[in-house]
Amino acid sequence: MKIIVKVKPNAKKVMIEKMSGDLFAPLGGAASGGLSNKSHDIFQVSVKEPPVDGRANAAVIRVVAEYFKVRSSQVRIISGATSKQKVLEISGR
């Protein structure tokens, strides 16, 4: 399963919220991790960690894994590792 995530680093509170609507440009092609224009789940994830040395990415993976009740090793960033907008793949669901 692939989801789209908009990350808010340096937040005061850790939270994940499912969004509705299109937060992103049209999906598809290599820039979006190969997602098509069909509907995908979009989440806003707030983490306390700063976007330094991959700390925010690691926190996003932990929060998403907890939300979907999977291990952190089952969540990986497939696109947008250095961006606030990411595509994550969750395996084992």
N, C-alpha and C positions, 0 to 999 in steps of 0.2 A: 504494500500500500504506500502511496506517495501523498505527502501533504505539503502545503505551502505555509511557510512561517514568516511572520514579520516580527523581528526581534527588537526589544527595547532593553538595551544594556544599562547598567548603572541605575536601575529602578530601586525605589525604596521598598517595594514589596514584590515577592516572587508570585507570579500568577500566569495562568494560561486561559485564553478565552477564544472560543470558536467564533469566527466572524462570518457575516453573510455579505454577499456582494463581491465585486471584483476589485481587489486592492491593487492589482497588477496589470501591466500591459497585456495584450493578447498572448496567450500561452502557446508554446510550440517551438520546435527547433532546439538547437544545442544550448542557447542562452538560458532556457528554462529547464534544463535537465531532461529534455525530450518529452515534456508533457504536452498533450494535445490540447485543443480548445475546449474539451469537455469539462464539466464541472469537477472541481477538486476541493477538498476541505481546506479552508484557510484559517490559520490560527494566529493570534497575537500572543507572544510569549515575553513576559517581563522577567528579567533576572537581575540580581544585585551585582554580579560580577562585571568588571569593565571589559571592553573588547581589546584586551592586551594578552598576547601570548596564548591565544585560544581559550582563555578562561570563560568568556561568555558562551562560546560554542559548546564547551563541555557542560556548562550549566544548562543550556538549552536542551542538549541531549538528555541530561538527567531529568529535567522537568517533563519533557515529552514522554520519556520512558515510563515515568511514574503515572502520568495521565492515562496512557494506554495500557498500563499494567503489564509491561514487558521489561526485559533486562536492558540496561544501557547499551550493551553490545549488539542489540537488535535494532538500534536506531543509528542511522548514519546520514551525514550531510552529503548529498550528491550534487548540489549546485549552490553557489553563493556563500562559500566558506568565509569570504572577507566582506560580505555585504550584509545589510540588515534584513534583506529579503532572501530567504533560503528555501530550497526544496529538500525535504527529508524523506528517507525511505525507512519504513518500519517493516521488518520481516517477522514472520512467525505469528501473524494475526489471521 
